């Protein structure tokens, strides 16, 4: 008689390889419902922000009358727009995935659909909105203001700000993964105990769990970022190739100043960025697994529950496990 397979337990201590392996397993076993949830609940917002940012970038490059006519200013301003769009999309995806995992833990694999996640989201609508506003304010202070200062410096003299930009990129590379993990883990901390805590309780729990795990977190998220970055580039490659072909041969087909040319570039660019963002949503699963792993290492709640359940009736007998 074969033993019945169990669903993935989030409250379990995992090493580096186990986190990545369980991310793959979770996506594989919930592929359809996960990406349907991302597409229907986060997709419209992602599509809108990608379209707005790409369209603005296309017009910013081609409009010679804009006051941002210096190279340094353009690069800094474009980067601010890109980071702003990335942050907004990341927040929305993290909210959706946190409730996806909450429903998964409550109902079990294969026992819920997009509607169940939607109901969980709307039940905690104001909590999600308030958390979004607080965390977005934190991100704005930490990232947007320094970026604006660099932009202003670049508008005066690009050569004097190059060392600052170079040092900033090094610091950003070292800090970005643990920083974004901490920010996004607040959403999972809010729903980690089966109920929806407020943003300040989530911040406190996320900070407590994160303490002392800086470099492990950096390593985990650098690897998952690299994997998803390469996968996203492959998926968005056809649209990016079409964009480059249009730029090379635009003179032979249509003017670069025409609205049709800009609109076509916007559509292709939006598709490419949307595909990358959808793929990057998988990183939120890694965040949840890493958060619960560190939480379990800290308080051992999952182990205590497992020990207490030994010899008792299995409450999950009615669930048809997928693996």
C-alpha positions, -999 to 999 in steps of 0.1 A, spaced: 0 0 0 15 33 -11 16 61 14 -6 91 5 16 121 -5 12 153 15 9 189 5 38 212 9 43 224 45 53 260 47 61 258 84 93 238 79 130 247 82 146 246 48 182 250 36 192 270 4 186 241 -20 153 230 -4 138 265 -8 146 266 -45 134 230 -50 101 236 -31 95 268 -52 97 247 -83 75 220 -68 49 245 -57 47 262 -91 46 228 -109 17 215 -88 -3 247 -88 7 260 -122 -27 266 -137 -45 281 -107 -15 302 -97 -10 319 -131 -48 322 -135 -48 341 -102 -20 363 -113 -35 370 -147 -71 378 -134 -63 396 -101 -30 413 -107 -29 412 -145 -50 443 -153 -30 465 -130 3 451 -143 -8 456 -179 -18 492 -172 14 502 -155 36 485 -181 17 502 -209 20 536 -193 57 533 -185 67 519 -219 46 545 -238 61 573 -218 96 559 -224 90 557 -261 77 593 -263 105 606 -239 131 593 -263 116 607 -294 104 641 -281 133 665 -287 114 694 -271 113 679 -236 135 698 -210 151 665 -200 175 667 -229 207 657 -212 219 621 -211 225 619 -174 191 634 -166 173 611 -191 190 579 -177 182 589 -141 146 598 -148 140 567 -169 154 546 -140 131 562 -115 101 555 -137 112 519 -142 118 513 -105 84 530 -96 65 507 -120 85 477 -107 77 485 -71 40 491 -77 36 458 -96 56 440 -70 33 452 -42 2 441 -61 17 407 -69 29 402 -33 -6 410 -20 -22 385 -44 3 357 -37 1 362 0 -36 355 -1 -31 327 -26 -8 309 -1 -32 317 28 -60 300 9 -37 271 -1 -28 265 35 -64 266 46 -80 245 19 -52 223 5 -39 219 -30 -65 214 -57 -93 225 -34 -96 262 -44 -99 284 -74 -93 320 -83 -127 330 -67 -115 318 -33 -84 340 -35 -106 369 -46 -128 364 -16 -99 364 7 -85 395 -8 -117 415 -5 -123 403 30 -90 420 39 -93 449 15 -87 477 39 -58 459 55 -42 453 22 -47 489 11 -33 503 43 -2 480 42 3 490 6 3 527 14 26 524 44 52 502 26 50 523 -5 58 553 16 89 535 31 101 525 -4 95 561 -17 117 575 11 144 549 6 146 548 -32 128 576 -50 143 606 -30 179 595 -35 172 588 -72 157 623 -76 188 638 -60 210 619 -84 189 631 -113 193 667 -102 230 663 -99 232 647 -133 213 676 -149 241 699 -137 272 679 -146 271 643 -157 308 638 -152 307 648 -115 279 623 -107 294 592 -125 313 581 -94 282 586 -73 261 566 -97 287 538 -98 289 536 -60 251 537 -59 248 507 -83 272 487 -61 252 495 -30 220 488 -47 232 454 -59 242 445 -23 211 459 -6 183 453 -31 176 416 -25 174 417 14 156 450 13 129 439 -11 126 405 7 119 424 39 93 447 23 74 419 6 77 395 35 55 419 55 25 408 34 32 371 42 39 379 79 4 394 81 -13 362 70 12 337 85 -8 327 115 -42 321 98 -55 356 105 -49 390 90 -26 410 112 -22 447 107 8 463 89 27 471 121 23 436 135 35 424 101 65 447 101 74 436 136 72 399 128 91 403 95 119 422 112 121 397 140 123 368 116 147 386 93 172 395 120 205 377 116 197 362 82 210 390 59 235 371 37 214 339 35 185 360 22 208 378 -3 221 344 -17 186 329 -20 171 359 -38 201 366 -60 198 330 -74 160 331 -78 163 366 -94 189 354 -118 168 323 -128 136 344 -133 155 372 -151 169 347 -177 136 329 -180 118 363 -184 142 374 -211 136 341 -230 99 345 -229 99 382 -238 126 377 -265 103 376 -295 88 410 -286 122 425 -279 136 412 -312 106 427 -330 113 460 -313 149 461 -324 140 452 -360 115 481 -361 142 505 -348 167 493 -374 143 494 -404 119 521 -393 130 545 -421 119 520 -447 84 514 -433 73 544 -413 86 575 -397 100 574 -362 79 604 -354 46 588 -365 20 577 -339 18 543 -355 55 537 -350 53 547 -313 21 527 -307 37 496 -322 68 499 -301 45 505 -270 25 473 -277 56 452 -282 74 467 -251 43 463 -230 40 426 -239 76 420 -230 74 438 -196 41 421 -188 56 386 -195 87 394 -173 65 406 -144 42 376 -146 73 353 -144 88 373 -116 57 366 -95 72 332 -88 98 350 -66 70 358 -41 66 320 -35 103 319 -27 98 348 -3 70 330 15 90 298 18 120 316 31 100 336 55 82 306 70 115 287 71 131 314 92 100 317 113 99 280 120 136 281 129 128 309 154 96 297 171 92 260 161 54 263 159 51 239 130 72 212 148 51 217 179 19 212 160 33 181 142 43 165 176 9 173 191 -9 157 162 9 124 165 -16 97 174 -46 119 166 -70 116 137 -58 131 105 -79 162 99 -69 163 62 -84 129 52 -109 145 29 -82 163 9 -71 148 -24 -34 156 -23 -16 162 -56 19 153 -44 
